[in-house]
Amino acid sequence: MSDQTDSIIPNGKVCYLQIPSDTIAASASFYRKVFGWNIRTRSDGSVAFDDVPYGVTGTWY
């Protein structure tokens, strides 16, 4: 019997993005409206997103 377990996230899947933006608020609003991303503010004040159906998270910089 193998000690390996199946990964929940398949190999090669994108799971974190850093998106450049001159206006983070406008970018966050756009992605929320177009893709339905959950927008949140982290404890350090940075704006982040979660694309729950596809398991992708990230931030703008």
N, C-alpha and C positions, 0 to 999 in steps of 0.2 A: 504494500500500500504506500502511496506517495505521501510525503509530508507537505507537499505544495497544495495550496487551496486556490480556487479560481478567484481571480481579481474581479472586483465589482466594476472597475474602470478598465476597459479593454486597452491593450497595448496600442500606442500611437494616438490616443485620443487627446485632443486639446482640452485642458481643464482650467487654465488660468490665462488671462489676457491683461496686458497693460496697453491702454489706448491713448495715444497722444492727442491733446486737445488744447486749443487756445482759450476756449470757454467751456469749462467742465459742466456748468449748470445746463447750458444749451445742449451739449452732447448727451448728458444724462437724460434730459427731457426727450430728445429725439429717439434714443434707443429704447426708452420706456414705451413711448407711443408706437414705434414701428415694430419692435420685437417683443414687447411685453415684459422686459426685464424688470426685476425688483431692484429698486435703487435704495441704497442705505448709506448712512454716514457712520464711519468707523469711529472708534474711541479716540483716535488721533486727529479726527476732523476731516480725513480724506473721504471722498465720495467713492463708493464701490457699487458693484452690481452683482446680481445672481441671475443666471438663466437656468432656472430649476429644471425644466424638462430635459435639457441637454447636459446638465451637470457642469456648467461653465461658470466661473466667477472671475472677478478682476476689478480693475480700477482705471481711472484716467490720470494722466500726469501732464 
